[in-house]
Structures are given as structure tokens and as C-alpha cells.
Amino acid sequence: MAKKTKEKEFNHAQATVEELNTRLLKTQQDLFKLRFRAASAPITNTMQIRELRREVARIHTFVNQKSSGQPAVAAAKKPAAAVAEPKTKKKAAGTATAAKGKAKS
């Protein structure tokens, strides 16, 4: 089985609204076909559905930016994971239940 060639990278920021709408229609059709296939039989790569959903959202974002006149923003970097402080345990929680258990016996 021959491997599929990866599609050339699409630059959303430099595309016109017409190109984005064409790309949006094609992506929505691909998503519909993939969902239909997934409903009738198991698919090998379930991540494709998520990727297509996110691509549709990405295109919608660029279309809205271009139609409102906002400048296109480059892909934002993911924020670094915030360091969470460890939760402190309550000290009195264990003593109250132990006292109740002894009183019933």
C-alpha cells in the first residue's frame, strides 16, 4: 500500500477570504465523510476527526479576522504548564471519624 503524500502546508494568514471559504467547504465535507465512515465501520485513525474539527475552527477564526479587519495573528505558542502548589492535608479530619467509630462500639 502506497503512502499518501502530505499536503502542502496551507498558510491561513496569507490566504484570501475566498480561498479560506473554499478550504472550509472542503474540510467540512471531509469531516462529514469521515464521521459517516466512522459510524458505519471502525476507522484506523480516530485522531483525524479531531484534526479536521480543529482545522474547521481555525479557518473560521481566520475568516472572522479578515472580515472584521483585525490583523492576522501568528500561531500562538502553548503556555508553559503552571506549577501547582501542593495541597495541604487537613489535620483534624481523621480524628473526628475515629471518635465516632469508638462511640458506637
C-alpha positions in Angstrom: 0.0 0.0 0.0 1.5 3.3 -1.0 1.8 6.1 1.5 -0.2 9.3 0.8 1.9 12.3 0.2 1.4 15.0 2.8 -0.5 18.0 1.5 1.5 21.2 1.1 1.3 23.4 4.1 -1.6 25.9 3.8 -0.9 29.5 5.0 -4.1 30.7 6.6 -2.8 34.2 7.3 -1.9 35.0 3.7 -5.0 33.4 2.1 -7.9 35.4 0.8 -11.4 35.1 2.2 -12.5 33.2 -1.0 -9.6 30.7 -0.6 -10.4 30.2 3.1 -14.1 29.6 2.3 -13.1 27.1 -0.4 -10.8 25.4 2.1 -13.5 25.5 4.8 -16.1 23.8 2.5 -13.6 21.0 1.5 -12.6 20.4 5.2 -16.3 20.3 6.3 -17.0 17.7 3.5 -14.0 15.6 4.6 -15.2 15.7 8.2 -18.7 14.7 7.2 -17.4 11.7 5.1 -15.1 10.7 7.9 -17.8 10.8 10.5 -20.1 8.8 8.2 -17.4 6.2 7.7 -16.7 6.0 11.5 -20.4 5.4 12.2 -20.6 2.5 9.7 -17.3 0.8 10.5 -14.3 1.4 12.7 -11.7 3.7 11.4 -8.0 3.2 11.8 -7.0 6.8 12.8 -9.6 8.4 15.1 -7.4 11.5 15.5 -8.4 12.6 12.0 -11.8 13.7 13.3 -10.2 15.9 15.9 -7.7 17.3 13.5 -10.5 18.2 11.0 -12.7 19.7 13.6 -9.8 21.9 14.7 -9.0 22.8 11.2 -12.6 24.0 10.6 -12.4 26.1 13.8 -9.0 27.5 12.7 -10.4 28.5 9.3 -13.5 30.1 10.9 -11.2 32.2 13.1 -9.2 33.5 10.1 -12.3 34.2 8.1 -13.7 36.2 11.0 -10.5 38.1 11.5 -10.3 39.0 7.8 -13.9 40.1 7.6 -13.7 42.3 10.7 -10.4 43.8 9.6 -8.3 42.5 12.5 -4.7 41.7 11.7 -3.9 38.0 11.4 -2.1 36.7 14.5 0.6 34.1 14.0 0.1 30.7 15.7 0.4 31.3 19.4 2.8 29.2 21.5 1.3 26.9 24.0 1.7 28.4 27.5 4.1 26.6 29.8 2.5 24.4 32.4 1.9 26.3 35.6 3.5 24.9 38.6 0.7 24.0 41.1 1.4 24.2 44.8 0.7 21.0 46.7 -2.5 20.9 48.7 -2.1 20.7 52.4 -4.0 17.9 54.2 -6.5 18.7 56.9 -5.2 17.5 60.3 -8.5 17.2 62.2 -10.3 15.1 59.5 -9.0 11.7 60.8 -9.7 12.3 64.5 -13.4 13.0 64.2 -14.2 9.8 62.4 -12.1 7.7 64.8 -14.0 9.1 67.8 -17.4 8.3 66.2 -16.4 4.7 65.5 -15.4 4.1 69.1 -18.6 5.6 70.5 -20.8 3.2 68.5 -18.9 0.1 69.6 
